Amino acid sequence: MFALGSLQCIGFFGRLYLECQDEEMTTEKTFRPIAVADLKKAYLFDQAVDRPRNSTFEEDFYTWQYMESGGSRRENSAALAAWRDDSVICTLMLSDVDFAIEGRTVSGAFMHEWYAAPNEGFIGLELLGKALPYLPVMTGAGASLALTMSIRRVRPLMLFPLQRLVAVIDPTATAALSSLSGEHTAAYLNAATIRKARTGCQAGDSVACFEEEYDAAWQTMRPSLQLAVERTVEYMNWRYMRHPRLRYQALRCRSDKGVAYFVWRVEQIPGMGAVARLCEAIGTSDAIFESVPALVSALREIPGVAYADFFCSNDAVCSALHLAGFVHALPLPDLDLPRLFSPLADDVRKTLYFWVSFDSKLGFTPRLEPGRTYMTKGDANQDRPSP
Protein backbone atom coordinates (compact mmCIF):
# COMPACT_ATOMS: atom_id res chain seq x y z
CA MET A 1 0.00 0.00 0.00
CA PHE A 2 1.35 3.37 -0.95
CA ALA A 3 1.87 6.20 1.53
CA LEU A 4 2.49 9.79 0.55
CA GLY A 5 4.86 10.23 3.49
CA SER A 6 6.46 13.66 3.70
CA LEU A 7 4.67 15.15 0.68
CA GLN A 8 4.23 18.82 1.51
CA CYS A 9 0.71 18.93 0.08
CA ILE A 10 -0.23 15.60 1.71
CA GLY A 11 -3.72 16.91 2.45
CA PHE A 12 -4.49 17.13 -1.26
CA PHE A 13 -2.73 14.05 -2.61
CA GLY A 14 -3.46 11.96 0.46
CA ARG A 15 -7.20 12.32 -0.07
CA LEU A 16 -6.74 11.70 -3.76
CA TYR A 17 -4.91 8.46 -2.97
CA LEU A 18 -7.75 7.21 -0.80
CA GLU A 19 -10.27 8.01 -3.53
CA CYS A 20 -8.20 6.07 -6.07
CA GLN A 21 -7.97 3.14 -3.65
CA ASP A 22 -11.76 2.91 -3.49
CA GLU A 23 -12.01 2.82 -7.29
CA GLU A 24 -9.40 0.06 -7.59
CA MET A 25 -11.79 -2.28 -5.80
CA THR A 26 -14.72 -1.65 -8.10
CA THR A 27 -13.51 -1.09 -11.65
CA GLU A 28 -11.00 -2.55 -14.10
CA LYS A 29 -9.69 0.96 -14.69
CA THR A 30 -7.49 2.17 -11.84
CA PHE A 31 -5.77 5.40 -10.89
CA ARG A 32 -2.63 5.67 -8.79
CA PRO A 33 0.68 7.52 -8.48
CA ILE A 34 3.57 6.34 -10.61
CA ALA A 35 6.10 4.46 -8.48
CA VAL A 36 9.71 3.82 -9.44
CA ALA A 37 8.73 0.21 -10.10
CA ASP A 38 6.26 1.46 -12.74
CA LEU A 39 8.81 3.42 -14.76
CA LYS A 40 9.41 0.80 -17.45
CA LYS A 41 5.71 0.55 -18.26
CA ALA A 42 5.26 4.32 -18.09
CA TYR A 43 8.27 4.72 -20.39
CA LEU A 44 6.81 2.36 -23.01
CA PHE A 45 3.52 4.28 -22.93
CA ASP A 46 5.37 7.58 -23.26
CA GLN A 47 7.32 6.37 -26.29
CA ALA A 48 4.08 5.49 -28.02
CA VAL A 49 2.24 8.77 -27.43
CA ASP A 50 4.93 11.39 -26.84
CA ARG A 51 8.42 11.73 -28.29
CA PRO A 52 11.12 9.04 -28.59
CA ARG A 53 13.86 9.07 -25.95
CA ASN A 54 12.04 11.50 -23.64
CA SER A 55 13.91 11.61 -20.31
CA THR A 56 10.82 11.86 -18.07
CA PHE A 57 10.73 8.21 -17.04
CA GLU A 58 14.45 7.57 -16.79
CA GLU A 59 15.02 6.74 -13.14
CA ASP A 60 17.57 9.38 -12.20
CA PHE A 61 15.54 12.22 -13.71
CA TYR A 62 12.18 10.90 -12.50
CA THR A 63 13.46 10.45 -8.96
CA TRP A 64 14.83 13.99 -8.89
CA GLN A 65 11.84 15.71 -10.54
CA TYR A 66 9.00 13.81 -8.89
CA MET A 67 10.28 11.98 -5.80
CA GLU A 68 12.48 14.80 -4.50
CA SER A 69 10.55 17.80 -5.81
CA GLY A 70 11.41 20.96 -3.93
CA GLY A 71 14.19 19.28 -1.96
CA SER A 72 12.32 16.81 0.27
CA ARG A 73 12.53 13.07 -0.35
CA ARG A 74 9.15 11.29 -0.34
CA GLU A 75 8.00 7.71 -0.67
CA ASN A 76 5.92 8.30 -3.77
CA SER A 77 5.42 11.05 -6.29
CA ALA A 78 2.46 13.26 -7.15
CA ALA A 79 2.64 12.09 -10.78
CA LEU A 80 -0.45 10.02 -11.60
CA ALA A 81 -1.36 7.33 -14.11
CA ALA A 82 -4.51 5.58 -15.22
CA TRP A 83 -4.15 1.84 -15.74
CA ARG A 84 -6.06 -0.87 -17.54
CA ASP A 85 -5.03 -4.51 -17.48
CA ASP A 86 -1.69 -3.59 -15.91
CA SER A 87 -0.88 -1.17 -18.74
CA VAL A 88 -0.63 2.61 -18.56
CA ILE A 89 -3.34 4.37 -20.55
CA CYS A 90 -2.85 7.94 -19.32
CA THR A 91 -0.23 9.96 -17.43
CA LEU A 92 -0.58 13.25 -15.57
CA MET A 93 2.87 14.42 -14.56
CA LEU A 94 2.52 16.62 -11.48
CA SER A 95 5.25 17.71 -9.10
CA ASP A 96 4.32 19.33 -5.82
CA VAL A 97 5.75 22.73 -5.01
CA ASP A 98 5.10 25.60 -2.62
CA PHE A 99 4.10 28.96 -4.07
CA ALA A 100 4.35 32.43 -2.60
CA ILE A 101 1.03 34.10 -3.39
CA GLU A 102 0.46 37.63 -2.16
CA GLY A 103 2.68 36.98 0.85
CA ARG A 104 1.18 33.58 1.73
CA THR A 105 2.78 30.17 1.25
CA VAL A 106 0.39 27.83 -0.58
CA SER A 107 1.03 24.22 -1.58
CA GLY A 108 0.26 23.35 -5.18
CA ALA A 109 1.75 21.66 -8.21
CA PHE A 110 3.39 22.12 -11.57
CA MET A 111 1.80 20.20 -14.42
CA HIS A 112 4.61 19.03 -16.70
CA GLU A 113 3.03 16.57 -19.13
CA TRP A 114 -0.41 15.09 -19.77
CA TYR A 115 -0.93 12.30 -22.29
CA ALA A 116 -3.67 9.78 -22.93
CA ALA A 117 -4.02 6.76 -25.19
CA PRO A 118 -6.10 7.83 -28.23
CA ASN A 119 -8.54 4.91 -27.91
CA GLU A 120 -9.45 5.56 -24.28
CA GLY A 121 -12.12 8.22 -24.72
CA PHE A 122 -12.06 10.91 -22.05
CA ILE A 123 -9.59 9.18 -19.75
CA GLY A 124 -7.32 12.25 -19.76
CA LEU A 125 -10.05 14.51 -18.45
CA GLU A 126 -11.09 11.82 -15.97
CA LEU A 127 -7.59 11.61 -14.52
CA LEU A 128 -7.29 15.41 -14.43
CA GLY A 129 -10.63 15.51 -12.62
CA LYS A 130 -9.20 13.27 -9.92
CA ALA A 131 -6.37 15.70 -9.21
CA LEU A 132 -7.93 19.16 -9.57
CA PRO A 133 -10.05 19.15 -6.39
CA TYR A 134 -6.89 18.67 -4.34
CA LEU A 135 -4.86 21.42 -6.00
CA PRO A 136 -5.71 24.99 -4.95
CA VAL A 137 -2.91 26.18 -7.26
CA MET A 138 -1.66 24.55 -10.42
CA THR A 139 0.58 26.03 -13.07
CA GLY A 140 2.76 25.07 -15.98
CA ALA A 141 4.47 26.31 -19.12
CA GLY A 142 4.74 25.43 -22.78
CA ALA A 143 1.29 23.86 -22.91
CA SER A 144 -0.84 23.66 -26.00
CA LEU A 145 -3.98 25.74 -26.31
CA ALA A 146 -5.98 22.50 -26.18
CA LEU A 147 -4.56 21.69 -22.74
CA THR A 148 -5.10 25.15 -21.31
CA MET A 149 -8.67 25.27 -22.61
CA SER A 150 -9.38 21.86 -21.07
CA ILE A 151 -8.43 23.22 -17.67
CA ARG A 152 -10.21 26.52 -18.25
CA ARG A 153 -13.48 24.66 -18.81
CA VAL A 154 -13.18 23.35 -15.27
CA ARG A 155 -11.95 26.43 -13.40
CA PRO A 156 -10.47 29.88 -14.04
CA LEU A 157 -7.10 30.01 -15.77
CA MET A 158 -4.73 32.83 -16.63
CA LEU A 159 -2.28 32.59 -19.55
CA PHE A 160 0.60 35.03 -20.03
CA PRO A 161 3.93 35.27 -21.88
CA LEU A 162 7.38 35.74 -20.41
CA GLN A 163 9.62 38.52 -21.62
CA ARG A 164 12.79 37.36 -23.33
CA LEU A 165 15.88 39.47 -22.77
CA VAL A 166 19.21 38.96 -24.49
CA ALA A 167 22.76 39.97 -23.59
CA VAL A 168 24.82 39.90 -26.79
CA ILE A 169 28.38 38.88 -25.88
CA ASP A 170 29.87 38.17 -29.32
CA PRO A 171 27.89 39.80 -32.16
CA THR A 172 29.68 37.86 -34.91
CA ALA A 173 29.06 34.52 -33.22
CA THR A 174 25.45 35.51 -32.52
CA ALA A 175 24.81 36.24 -36.20
CA ALA A 176 26.48 32.98 -37.29
CA LEU A 177 24.63 30.88 -34.73
CA SER A 178 21.33 32.38 -35.79
CA SER A 179 22.05 32.25 -39.55
CA LEU A 180 21.31 35.98 -39.71
CA SER A 181 22.71 37.92 -42.64
CA GLY A 182 20.39 40.88 -43.18
CA GLU A 183 21.80 44.16 -44.34
CA HIS A 184 21.43 45.78 -40.92
CA THR A 185 21.77 42.71 -38.69
CA ALA A 186 25.48 43.09 -37.95
CA ALA A 187 25.09 46.79 -37.20
CA TYR A 188 22.26 46.13 -34.75
CA LEU A 189 24.06 43.27 -32.97
CA ASN A 190 27.19 45.39 -32.65
CA ALA A 191 25.16 48.24 -31.17
CA ALA A 192 23.29 45.83 -28.89
CA THR A 193 26.42 44.12 -27.52
CA ILE A 194 26.39 44.49 -23.76
CA ARG A 195 29.12 46.69 -22.33
CA LYS A 196 30.47 46.28 -18.83
CA ALA A 197 29.70 49.34 -16.72
CA ARG A 198 32.49 50.83 -14.65
CA THR A 199 30.27 51.23 -11.62
CA GLY A 200 28.45 48.70 -9.49
CA CYS A 201 29.62 45.23 -8.53
CA GLN A 202 32.58 44.37 -10.79
CA ALA A 203 33.13 40.75 -9.74
CA GLY A 204 30.98 38.14 -8.06
CA ASP A 205 31.62 34.94 -6.16
CA SER A 206 30.84 31.51 -7.56
CA VAL A 207 28.32 29.69 -5.38
CA ALA A 208 28.36 25.93 -4.91
CA CYS A 209 25.53 25.84 -2.37
CA PHE A 210 22.78 28.28 -1.48
CA GLU A 211 22.87 29.34 2.17
CA GLU A 212 21.52 31.98 4.56
CA GLU A 213 22.80 34.97 2.59
CA TYR A 214 20.82 33.79 -0.41
CA ASP A 215 17.68 33.42 1.73
CA ALA A 216 18.06 37.04 2.87
CA ALA A 217 18.20 38.16 -0.78
CA TRP A 218 15.09 36.13 -1.59
CA GLN A 219 13.22 37.54 1.41
CA THR A 220 13.92 41.10 0.24
CA MET A 221 12.47 40.28 -3.19
CA ARG A 222 9.53 38.13 -2.12
CA PRO A 223 7.16 40.83 -0.72
CA SER A 224 6.98 42.57 -4.11
CA LEU A 225 5.76 39.42 -5.89
CA GLN A 226 2.14 38.40 -6.33
CA LEU A 227 3.05 34.88 -7.46
CA ALA A 228 6.31 32.90 -7.48
CA VAL A 229 7.67 29.54 -6.51
CA GLU A 230 8.90 29.67 -2.92
CA ARG A 231 12.57 29.87 -3.83
CA THR A 232 13.89 28.76 -0.46
CA VAL A 233 17.44 27.58 0.14
CA GLU A 234 16.21 23.99 0.01
CA TYR A 235 14.36 24.54 -3.25
CA MET A 236 17.29 26.27 -4.98
CA ASN A 237 19.80 23.63 -3.93
CA TRP A 238 17.49 20.89 -5.18
CA ARG A 239 16.60 22.68 -8.42
CA TYR A 240 20.06 23.76 -9.51
CA MET A 241 22.79 22.15 -7.44
CA ARG A 242 21.42 18.61 -7.39
CA HIS A 243 20.11 18.36 -10.94
CA PRO A 244 21.00 14.86 -12.22
CA ARG A 245 21.71 15.85 -15.84
CA LEU A 246 22.38 19.58 -16.19
CA ARG A 247 25.16 21.66 -14.66
CA TYR A 248 24.31 25.15 -13.45
CA GLN A 249 26.52 28.01 -12.34
CA ALA A 250 25.49 30.46 -9.63
CA LEU A 251 27.00 33.88 -8.98
CA ARG A 252 26.64 35.97 -5.82
CA CYS A 253 27.12 39.70 -6.28
CA ARG A 254 27.44 42.20 -3.45
CA SER A 255 26.91 45.92 -4.02
CA ASP A 256 25.86 49.03 -2.11
CA LYS A 257 22.27 48.20 -3.09
CA GLY A 258 22.31 44.72 -1.62
CA VAL A 259 23.04 41.15 -2.71
CA ALA A 260 21.89 39.64 -5.99
CA TYR A 261 22.17 36.09 -7.30
CA PHE A 262 22.25 34.86 -10.89
CA VAL A 263 21.92 31.25 -12.04
CA TRP A 264 22.57 29.98 -15.55
CA ARG A 265 23.77 27.01 -17.53
CA VAL A 266 25.73 26.86 -20.76
CA GLU A 267 24.10 25.10 -23.69
CA GLN A 268 26.62 23.94 -26.27
CA ILE A 269 25.69 23.77 -29.95
CA PRO A 270 28.15 21.33 -31.55
CA GLY A 271 30.43 23.09 -33.99
CA MET A 272 28.63 26.42 -33.57
CA GLY A 273 29.43 27.81 -30.13
CA ALA A 274 27.36 28.19 -26.98
CA VAL A 275 24.51 30.12 -25.40
CA ALA A 276 24.16 30.93 -21.69
CA ARG A 277 20.60 30.25 -20.49
CA LEU A 278 19.99 32.53 -17.52
CA CYS A 279 17.39 31.00 -15.20
CA GLU A 280 17.39 33.23 -12.13
CA ALA A 281 17.99 36.85 -11.14
CA ILE A 282 17.23 37.10 -7.42
CA GLY A 283 17.35 40.29 -5.38
CA THR A 284 15.84 43.76 -5.44
CA SER A 285 15.76 45.46 -8.82
CA ASP A 286 18.44 47.92 -7.64
CA ALA A 287 20.72 45.11 -6.49
CA ILE A 288 20.23 43.26 -9.79
CA PHE A 289 21.02 46.41 -11.79
CA GLU A 290 24.20 47.08 -9.80
CA SER A 291 25.30 43.45 -10.20
CA VAL A 292 25.07 43.13 -13.98
CA PRO A 293 28.73 44.18 -14.54
CA ALA A 294 29.85 41.14 -12.53
CA LEU A 295 27.46 38.93 -14.50
CA VAL A 296 28.85 40.28 -17.80
CA SER A 297 32.40 39.52 -16.66
CA ALA A 298 31.42 35.95 -15.83
CA LEU A 299 29.61 35.45 -19.14
CA ARG A 300 32.58 36.73 -21.13
CA GLU A 301 34.77 34.09 -19.53
CA ILE A 302 32.64 31.27 -20.99
CA PRO A 303 34.49 29.84 -24.01
CA GLY A 304 32.57 30.29 -27.25
CA VAL A 305 29.48 31.96 -25.75
CA ALA A 306 27.58 34.03 -28.32
CA TYR A 307 24.87 35.49 -26.11
CA ALA A 308 22.87 34.94 -22.95
CA ASP A 309 19.09 34.97 -22.76
CA PHE A 310 16.60 35.17 -19.92
CA PHE A 311 12.87 34.41 -19.92
CA CYS A 312 11.10 36.19 -17.06
CA SER A 313 7.65 37.56 -16.24
CA ASN A 314 8.65 40.20 -13.70
CA ASP A 315 8.65 43.79 -14.94
CA ALA A 316 11.01 45.12 -12.27
CA VAL A 317 13.63 42.44 -12.86
CA CYS A 318 13.42 42.79 -16.64
CA SER A 319 13.63 46.58 -16.42
CA ALA A 320 16.74 46.37 -14.24
CA LEU A 321 18.43 44.06 -16.74
CA HIS A 322 17.34 46.21 -19.68
CA LEU A 323 18.71 49.38 -18.07
CA ALA A 324 21.98 47.53 -17.48
CA GLY A 325 22.43 46.56 -21.13
CA PHE A 326 20.21 43.59 -21.93
CA VAL A 327 17.95 44.03 -24.97
CA HIS A 328 14.53 42.59 -25.72
CA ALA A 329 14.52 39.74 -28.21
CA LEU A 330 12.82 40.97 -31.39
CA PRO A 331 11.29 38.33 -33.70
CA LEU A 332 12.04 40.30 -36.84
CA PRO A 333 13.06 38.46 -40.03
CA ASP A 334 16.68 39.64 -39.80
CA LEU A 335 16.90 39.46 -36.01
CA ASP A 336 15.04 36.31 -34.96
CA LEU A 337 17.34 34.63 -32.44
CA PRO A 338 16.54 30.92 -31.96
CA ARG A 339 15.39 29.75 -28.55
CA LEU A 340 15.82 25.99 -29.13
CA PHE A 341 19.34 24.58 -29.28
CA SER A 342 19.11 20.85 -28.54
CA PRO A 343 18.86 20.49 -31.45
CA LEU A 344 19.14 23.95 -32.97
CA ALA A 345 15.72 24.68 -34.44
CA ASP A 346 13.29 27.43 -35.26
CA ASP A 347 9.96 27.47 -33.46
CA VAL A 348 6.75 29.40 -34.04
CA ARG A 349 6.65 30.18 -30.31
CA LYS A 350 9.16 32.96 -29.78
CA THR A 351 8.87 32.94 -26.00
CA LEU A 352 7.50 30.81 -23.17
CA TYR A 353 3.90 30.99 -22.00
CA PHE A 354 2.87 30.23 -18.43
CA TRP A 355 -0.58 29.42 -17.20
CA VAL A 356 -1.86 29.43 -13.63
CA SER A 357 -5.15 28.14 -12.26
CA PHE A 358 -6.64 28.74 -8.82
CA ASP A 359 -9.38 26.75 -7.14
CA SER A 360 -12.12 28.35 -5.05
CA LYS A 361 -10.86 26.29 -2.10
CA LEU A 362 -7.80 28.55 -1.99
CA GLY A 363 -9.82 30.76 0.35
CA PHE A 364 -9.01 34.03 -1.41
CA THR A 365 -9.00 35.26 -4.99
CA PRO A 366 -5.62 36.44 -6.22
CA ARG A 367 -5.77 39.31 -8.69
CA LEU A 368 -2.60 38.76 -10.61
CA GLU A 369 -0.75 41.24 -12.75
CA PRO A 370 1.70 39.18 -14.84
CA GLY A 371 4.38 41.83 -14.41
CA ARG A 372 4.28 41.33 -10.64
CA THR A 373 4.75 37.58 -10.84
CA TYR A 374 8.18 35.96 -11.01
CA MET A 375 8.20 33.00 -13.37
CA THR A 376 11.26 32.04 -15.39
CA LYS A 377 12.64 29.38 -17.70
CA GLY A 378 13.90 27.69 -14.54
CA ASP A 379 10.33 26.93 -13.44
CA ALA A 380 8.25 23.85 -14.25
CA ASN A 381 10.20 21.65 -16.69
CA GLN A 382 11.14 24.31 -19.21
CA ASP A 383 14.89 23.93 -18.71
CA ARG A 384 15.27 20.19 -19.00
CA PRO A 385 17.35 17.56 -20.81
CA SER A 386 16.43 17.12 -24.46
CA PRO A 387 16.66 13.80 -26.33
N, C-alpha and C positions, 0 to 999 in steps of 0.2 A: 504494500500500500504506500502510496506516495505522500510525502509531507512537504509542505512548502517551507518549513524551517524558518530561516532568518530573513525571508523575503520582506523587504521594507513595506510593501503594500499588501501584507498577508491578509488584511481584512477583505480586500477585493478578490484576490486570486484564491484565497482559502475557501471563500463561499462558492466561487466558481468551481473549484475542485469537487466540493461536496455535491453540487448540482450534476456535474458530469458523472460522478460515481453512481448516482441514482439512475441515470439514463443507461449506464453500462449494463444494468441488471434487466432492462426491459426492451432494448432494441438491439438489432444487429449492428447498427451504426453507433460508434462510440466517439467520445471526445475526451482528450486528456493532454497534459503537457508532454512535450517531446523530451524524453530522457536520453542520456548519452547512449544507452543501449539501443535506442531507436534510430540512431544517426544513419546507419547503412540504408534502412528502408526509406527514411526521409530523403536521403541523398538520391536514391534511384527515382523517387517521385519528382524531385526537383529537376533532375536531368531531363525528364520527359516533358515538363511543362514550362521550365524556365530556360536558363542558358547553360550550355555545357561547361563543365569545370568551374561552376560557381563555388566559392569558398564557404558558403554559409554553413554547410553541414560537415565540414572537416573538423575533427575533434578539437584541435587546438583553438581554432577561431570560434567555434560554437561555445566551447567552455568559457572562453574569455568574454564574448559578447552577451551570452545569455545566462550562464551559471554564475558569473562573477560581476554582473552588470553593476556599475557604480562603485565597485570596490569591495563588496561584501560577498563572500562565498555562500552559496545556498545549495540545498540538496537537489532541487529541481528548478527548471527555468519557467518563465512566464510565457514562453513560446508554446503555441497550441497546435494540435493536429486533430483532424477527423479521420477515423479509421473505418474500414469495412473489410471483413474477412482477413484481418491482420495486415492489411495494406493501407498505406496513407492515401487519402483521397482529397485532402485539403490541408494547407498549412497557413497559420497566422503567426507571423514572427514578431512577437512583442518582447521588449526588454524593459524591465521596470526602472524607473528613474524618479528622483525627486526634482520638483520644479519650484522656483521662487516666483510667486505670483502676487504682485502688489504687496510685497513684504511678508507674505505667508509662505511656509513650506508645505507643498501639497504633493502627495505621492501619485504618480501616474505612469505612463508608458510611452515609449516610442514604438510606432509600427514601422517595421523595416520591409517586410515582404508579405504578400497575401496571394496565394495561388490555389486554384481548385481544379480538379479533374473536369474536363469539358463535358463528360457524360453523367455528371452527378447533380444536375439541376441547380438548385439554389443553395448547395452545401456551403459555399463561401459566405453568403449572407447569414446562414444559420450559425456558422462558427463565430462570425463577427458578433452576432446577436448574443452569443453566450458570454462574450468578453465585455461588451460595452457597458452593461449595468454596473460593472465593478471598476470602471475607469472614469473618475471624475475629470481627468485630463488625459488626452491622447494627442500626439502630434507626430509628424513625420515630414519627409522631404522627398522630392523627386517622383512623387506619385503621379499616375495618370489622372486625367480628368474623370475617367470612369470610376476610379477608386474614390476620389474625393466626393463625387456626386453620390456614390453609394452611402457614404457616411453621412453626408448632408441630408439625405432623405430621412435619416434616423434622428439626428440632433444637429444643432447649429455648428457650423464650421467656418473658419476664416482661412483664406488662402492669400499669401502675399509673397512677393519676390525678395531676394536678397540683393543688395548692391554688390557689384563686383569692382574692386579697386585693384589697380596694377601699379607696381613699382618697376619701371624699366631700368634694368641694370646694364645690359649690353644691347644697344639698339640694332646693331648689325646682326647679332645672333637672334634677336627677337624677330626681325624681319625674315630671316632664313628659316627659323623654326615654324613660322606661321605661313610661309610661302607667299609673303606679301611683296609686291613689286610695283605698286601704284606710283604714279608720278610724284606724289607728295608724301608717300608713306615714310620714306627715310627722313625727310625733314621733320615730320611730326614726331617720330620716335626719338630723334635726336633732341628735339625741344622738350619732349616729355621725360627724358632720362632723369632719374631722381638724383639730385645733388645733396651731398652731405652738408648740413648746416654747421656753422662754426660755433653755435651756441647749443645749450642743452646737454644732455648726457652723451658723451662721446664714445664710451665703451661700456658694454654690459658684462655680466658674469654668466657663464654657462651654468645651467641648473640641471642636476641629475635627479633631484627629488624635490617635490613641492613640500614646503614646510610652513611654519607659522607666519613668516613674512609675506608669503604668497596669500595666506588667508586674510591678512590685514588689507592687502591690496584689493582682494575680492570684496571684502566687507565695505570698503569705501565706494565701490562701484555698484554694488547690489541695490541700495535704496533707490537709485534712479531708474531701475528697470521694472517694467510692468510684467514681463515674462522672460524667464531664462532657466536653463538647467541650473540646479544648485551646484555650482562649480567649487565644491569643497576640496580640501587637500586630498581627501581619500578619492574623490571622483577624478581629479586631475592626474593623480598618480596611476590610477587604474587606466584611464582613457589614453594617456600618452606614454607613460613610462613603462607600462607593463603590456603594451600591445604585442601580440604574438608574432606579427608579420612585418609591421611597419616601424621604422625608426624615426623618432621625432627629436627635434632640438628645441630647447627652451632657453630663453634669455631673460635675465633679470636686469632691469635698468633703474638706477637711482638718480633722481634729479631733485632740484629745489621744489618741484611740484608734487613730489611723491614717488612711489615705486610703481613701475609698470612691468608686465610680463608679456612676452611674445612666444608663441609656439608655432613651429612649422616643420615640414618635412620636405626633402628634396626628391622630386620625381625625375628620374633619368629617362631620356628618350634616346634609345640606342642610335649612335652615330649622328645625333643632332643636338646634343647639349642637355640642359636640365632646366627645370622650372621649380621655384620654391613655392610650396603651397602653404600659405599662412593660415593657421586654423584658430588662433586666439590672439587677442589684444586686450589684456586685462589691466584695469586701473582707471583712474579718472581721465577724462578727455585731456586735461592739461598735462597730466603725467605721461600719457601716451604721446602727445605732441612733442614734448621735450625729450622723449626717449627714441624717437625715430632715427636720429643720427647714429646711435649705437646699433640699431637694427640694420641700417644701411651698411655700416661697416662689416657687420657679420655676414650679410648677404653677399657682399662683394668678395668675401673670402671663399665662397663656395665655387669650386672649379666648374667652369662651363655654364654657370647659371645665366640664363637670358633675361628672365624677369621673375618677379614674385607676384602672386595674386592673392586676394582675400575676399571671400564672400561673407557678408555680414549684414544684418538687418538694422543695426543700431545707428541712428543718425549722428549722435555725438561722437561715437568712435570713428565712423567713416569721415566725418568732417575734420576731426583731428588729423587723421592720416592724409586727407586731401590737402589740408593746409601745410602739411609737412613735406609734400612732394609726390604723393601717390596721385594717379589720375584715374578717372572712371573709364572702365572698358567700354568702348564704343563699337557696336556691331555694324560698322560701315563696311562697304565692299572692300576697300583698300586698308582696313584697319581692324579686321575681325579676328582677334586673337583666339585660338582654340582653347577650350576648357577641358578637353579629354585628351589624355596622353598615354594611356595604357590599354589599347594602342592609341596612337595619335589619330584623331578623327574629328571631323566637323559634326556639329549637332544643332538641330533646329532650336533647341533650348539654349539660350545664351547665358542664362544664369540659373540659380537654384531657386525652387519654389517650396516654401514651407506651408504646411497647414496645421491648424490647431483646433481641437474640438473640446468643448466643455460640457459636462453633464449638469443637469439641474441639481443633482445631489451635492455639487461642490459647495453649496450653501451661500454663495454670492456670485454675482454676475460680473466677471471682468470686462472692462471696456478698453480693449487693446488698441493702441496706436502702434502699427508695425515699427515705426521709427524709435519707439521706446522699449521694444523687445531687444533681446540679444541672442540671436540665433546665428550660427556660423556653419561653414563646411565641416567643422569638427563635430557637429551634432548628428544625431541619428546614425545612419551608416553611410553618410555621403563621402567620407574619406576612408575608403576600405580597399582591401586587395582586389585587383582585377584578375580575370583568368589569364 
